[in-house]
Amino acid sequence: MALNSSYTALYAAYEMRQEPHGGSNYGEMDEQDTLNVVRKAMRVDRQHFVSQQLPTLHHQQATCHYDRPLNLVVILEESLGAEFVGSLGGLNLTPNLDRLANEGLWFENLYATGTRSVRGIEAVVTGFTPTPARSVVKLGKSQKNFFTIAELLSQRGYQTSFIYGGEAQFDNMGRFFMNNGFQSVVDQGNYVNPVFTGSWGVSDEDLFNRAHEEFSRAGDQPFFSLVFSSSNHSPFEYPDGRIELHDEEKNTVNNAVKYADYAIGEFIKKARNSNYWDNTLFVIVADHNSRVRGAELVPVDYFHIPGLILGGTIEPAVYKPVASQIDLAPTLLSLIGVSSTHPMIGHDLTRPEMQQQAGRAIMQYNATQAYMEGDRVAILRKDMPITEFIYQQQRLVPAHSTDPTLAQKALAHANWSSMAYDKKLYRSEQVGKEATTSITTLSSR
């Protein structure tokens, strides 16, 4: 896909007028203290950090090794919250995903970082943490030389692509991707005789059919692809005759979820019989829930999403600690056998010690942010003190005692996100050799 030059120029001009601060500070913390807290929470040994200018840039040694690194396919499912997934205690609308959960690495307590697709893309593709500002997919300073796993893998000889059934210019996705490591984009205009076209583009089965075609002709060159579904989006349009309706009315979210699950199941059947299955790792993960709501400061339960890694040499397992979308990219790099240097602060969940940790997740709900570690949650609101809760029985209950360390971690991570964006610190090793905004020298961990 070649981006329309008029669109690109107009959008860039708009950004210059509208460019906001990278986030809204929830409280003051010294930059040095912020960096020290964030780096310690990364659980990376001091000797693996490689730059004073880019404070989170570090070397990650993959826990898996292959003579040829595996292909990687990220299937980002639109609006698939845990409430629709039987294996996570939700409605029984996803029989294919529930079955596949027993065949790969299944995440029981995975949480989205936000409530919009571009926030999910931000977390899964870049590993960046959320802020009250717009996603980096739409912000001006991140439109070039902002880290993505596509950039990293393209430098390792991978073909990198974004495959979508709608228009890639929506939410500035196409521009962000093409400027940050994606070599090709397939969108609605590239489909010939699709089975079904709705308000959001071609159907999920058309999307997966095209993805299967692309992967089948990749040859010996490794590939990375982000495949983003859209059928499970209001007004919930999809082809007739594919599923047994859950609701009597056809165009409902429950029926659209069933169709999205059907399309996943059909794709995995094809992939298993393909020439790329044995050399490919797949992750199926939601971008966010479809209807985040509630009277709580942050309705944590509605950030709960499914996540599944399968294919390649993955053995069936369940990951039970709390995990975040920002942990997926470092974990996937390990599983495909790619050791690398990158700025992501998420955890490589393949490391044996991670199973023994409580885990953490960061969630942005409008202007409010939640930092959850195990069952303890710190809530950050602008110009208000940090409040702490216990997450139990899917509700936030005020904590009887506070944990200063938890509040410190919450504030540090929130401030780090704004700092990293504003000072252009979230870059790869190659870009890191260019001039960046100066920052204080880091103390040892």
N, C-alpha and C positions, 0 to 999 in steps of 0.2 A: 504494500500500500504506500503510495506517495501522498504525503499530507498536502492538502490544499494550501498554496503559498499565501493566498489572501487571508485565509482563516488563521494561519500561523502568525502572520504579521499583526493582524487585528488583536489576536489574543495576547500577544506579547505587549502591545501598546496598552491594552486593558490592565495587564498585570502591573505595569509601571505606575499606573494611577491608583490601583487598588491594593498594592502589596502591603500586607499586614505584618506585624511582628510575628515571629514564629510561634508564639504561644502567649499565654497569660500567666505571669508568675503567681503562684499561690502563697508565696512567702519568700523571705530573704534567706539566702544561704551563700556563703563565700564560694567563689568559683572553685577554688582549690578543694574545699571540703566536698562540694558537689561531685567533682571528678573522683575523689578518693572513695566516696561511698559507692558510686556507680561501678567503678572498677572492681572494688571488693565484691560487690554483688554479682559480678560477671563470673566469679569463680575461675578466673584465669591466673595462672602463676605469673609473677612479676616479670620473669625473663622472657615471656612470650609477647609482651608489649613492645612495639617496634618504632614508635614515633612520639616525639614530644609535641609536635605540631598537631597531630591527630590523636587525641588522647585515648580513644578506644581501639585504635588500629592494633591488631594483634594477630599472631599466627595460630591457626587452629589445625592440629594434626588429626586427620581422619582416623576413626576407629576401625574402618573397613579398608581393605586394599584389594584392588583388582588389576590385572594386567591392562585392561581397558576400562576406564571409568564408566559407570552406568549412565544411560540416558535418564533424564528426569522430566516427568510430566506432572504439573500441578493442575488439578481440576478444582477450580474455585466455583463452588455451588452457590448460586444466588439464594439468599434469605433462608437458609436451611438451619433453623434453630433446633436445639435439643428437644424442644417440646413436640416436634414432629417425628422424632426418631425413637422407635420402640426400644432399641438397645440402651438408650439413655433415659428410659422411663417415660418417654413421650407417647404420642399416639402411634398406632401400628400402621404407619404410612410408608415405611421404607423397607420392605422385605428384602430387596436386593442388597442395600447397604448393611442391614442387620446380618445377612448371611455372610457377606464379605468381611464383616468385623471379626469373624472367627478365623479368617485366613491371613490376617496381617497384623500389624501393630496398631492397636485400637487405643484411642485416648479417651479415658472416662471423664476427665475433668479439664477439658480444653476450653479456653475462653477467648472470645473475640475482643479486639481492642476498641471497637466502636460500633456504630449503628448504620454506617453507610458503606457502599461497595468500595469506594476509593480509600476508605480507612482500612478495610480488609486487605486491599491490594498493597497499601503502604506497609502493613505488617508482614504479609506473607512474602512479598517480592523484595522488599528492601530491609526488613527486620527493624524498621524504625518505630520508635515508641510514639504514642499519640499525644496530641496537644489540644487545647481548646480552639486553636486555629484550624483552618481547612487542612485536609490531607496534603502531604507533599506532592501528590500527583497533580495538584492544582496550583501550588504555590510557585512563585517566580524563581526564587533562588535555587530550586531543586530541578529546574528544567534541563540542566546540563551538568554533567560531572557529579551526579548524586548516585551513591552506591546502590546497585541492584545485583541480585544473583545472576541476572542475565549478563550484565557487564562482566562479572567475574568469570562466568563460564565461557563467554565468547572469547575471552583472552586465553582460555584453555583449549581452544579449537572446537568448541561446540557451535552447532547451528542453534540460533535462539529465535523463538517466535511467540507471538501472541495470536491466539485464535479465538474469535468472538463471533456470535451470530448477529449482533447489532452493528451500530455505527461506532467505529473506534474513536471518533472525535468526541463522543459523549464523555463528559466529565474530564476532558483533556487527556484521556488515556493514551490515545495513539501518539500524540506529541511527546508525552512523558516517556513512553516506552522507547520510541525510536531514537530519542536523544540520550537514552541511558541504557544502552546495551542490547536492545532487541533489534535483530537484523531484519525481521519481516513481520508484517501484520496482515492477518486475514480477517476481513470483516464482511458485513452483509453484501456489499457489492461484488464479492468474489465467489458467491455461490451460484451455480447454474442449476436451474430447475429444482429448487428446494421442495421438500415434501410439504412444508407448511411455513407460512410467514405470518407473523402477528405484529402487534404494535411495537415490540422490542426486537424485532428481527426474525431470523429463521429459528426453527424449533431446535430443541436440544439434540434431537436425533440427527438433524442435519449438521449441527455443530460437531458431534462426535463422528459422524461419517466422514466429514472433511478432515478432522484430526487424524483419523485412522488412515486416510489416504496419504496425508502428509508424512506420517511416521513410517508408513510402509515403504516409501521411496527415499528414505533418508540415507540408506546405504550404510557404509562403515563409519561415517562421521558421527560422533556422538551428538545428541540434540537435547535441548531444553525447551519446553513449551509450557506456556500458561494458557489453559483452556478455560474460558469463563462462560458459564451458562447464563441463560436469561429467561427461560420459560416460566420459572417460579417467581414471577413478578406481576403485580397488578397491571393489567386486568386479567391475568392468569389464562392466557390463550395457548392452546396446544392441539395437536391433531386428534381427530376422533378415533375411537376403536382401539386404543392402545391399553387402556386400563379399565378395571372395574371401579366405577365411581364410588368414592367414599361419601360424598354429599350428593343429594339428588340434583341440585343445580350444578351444571358442569363447571362454570368458571369461578371456582373458589380456590383459596389457598391450599386447602387440604387435598383437593384433586390435583392441583398443579404440583404439589410435592410428590404425590404418587407418580405423576408423569415424569418428573425429573428423576426420580429413583428408577423408573422403568428405563429411561434413556441411559443412565449409568450402567445398569445391568446389561443392556444390549451391547454397550461399548466394551465392557470388560470381557464379555463372551468373544467378541471379535479379536480383541487384543490378545487373549490367551492363545488363539490359533494363528497369531501373526508371526512375522519374521523378527519382530522387535521385542516381544514379550520377555524373553530370557535376559535381555540386556537393559531392561528399563525398570525404573522405580516410579511408582505412581503414588501421589498423595491426593486424597479426596477430602476437602475441607470447605466449610462454609465461610462466606465473607462476613456474614452477620446474621442475626435473627430477622424475621420479617416484621416483627411487631414488638419492638422494645417499648415497654410501657410500665406504669406502676407509680405508686405514691412515694416509694422509697427514694432516698437521695440518689442512689444508683441501684436499679433493679438487677442485681447480679445474676439472678436466675435466667434472665433473658439475654445474657451474654454467653451462656453456655451453648457450645456448638459441637457438632461431631468432627472428628478427625481420624483418618485412617491412612496408613502407609502400607502398600502391598506391592507384590511383584519382586523381580530380582531374586535375592536370596533371603528375603524377609521371612522369618518364622513367626507363627501366631503368638501373640503376646498382648498383654493389657498394661498400659501405662496409667497408674492410678493417681500419682501426685498431681497437684494443680499445675497446669501448663498454659502458656499463652501462644497466640499466633506468632509472636516474635521469636519463639523458640524453634519454629519449624525449619527455617532456612539453615541455621547452623546444624541442626539434626540431619537434614537431608544431605548436606554437603558431606557429612561423615558417612552416611549410608551409601552414597554413590561412589565413595572412595576418592574424594577430592580434598586434599590438604590445601589450605589457602591462607592468605592474609586479608583480613577484612575488618570493618569497624562495628560489626553487629554486636549488640550487648546481650542477645538472647543466649540461652543455654543449649549446648549439645546434649540432648537427652539420651544419647546412646552411651554416655559415660556411666559406668556401673554405679557410681556414688549418687547419681541423680535420683535413682529409685528410692533412696533413703531420705531425700529432702522433702520438705513440705511443699515446695514449689511456689511460684508466684505468678500473678497475672495483673495487668494494668488495663483499666477500662475507662474510656472517655464517654461520658453521658452529657451531651450539650456542654455547658461550661464547668461541669463537675467531673472530677477524676477519682477513681478508686484504685488503691494499691492493695492487692490481696496476697497474703502469704499464708498458705495453709487455710485455716478458717478465720484468720484475723484480717480485718479490713480497715484501712485508713482512708477517710474521705477528705478530699481537698476541695475547698471552695474559695474563690477569690475574696480577699479581705475578711476572711473568717478563720477562726482557729481550726486546726486539723482535729477531726473527731474519729473515734475508733469504735469498731463494732465487731461482733462475732457473727460469722455467717453460719447459721444452723437451720436445718429444715427449710431451706430455700428462702430464708428471711434474714435481714440484718437486725441483730439484737444489740443494744448498747453495751459496750464492754464495761465491766465493773472496775477494771484497772487498766491503765494505759501502758503502752510499750514505747518509750521514747525512741528506741532503735527503729521500730516500724515506721513511726512518723518521719524520722530522719530519712529513711530509704524512700518513702513516698515523695517527700519534697525534693530530694536530690534527683530522682528520676524525672519528675515533672520539669524541674529547672534544666536538667541536662538536655531534654528534647528541644527546648527553646534555644538554648545556647548552641547546640550542635547545628541547628538549622540556620540561625542568624549569623554564625561565624563560619559557616561552610566547613564544618569539621567532619561531616559524614561522607567520606570519600575513600576511594580505593588507594592501594599502595602507589599506583602509577600517578594518579591525580594528586596524591599527597606530596609528590615531589615538587608540585607547583606551589606558588606563594599562597599562604592562607593567613587569615587574621591571627595575629599573635595571641598566645595564651600562656599563662604562667606555667613554669616547669613543674612537672608532677613530682610529688613526693613518693617514696617507695610504698608499696602496698603493706 
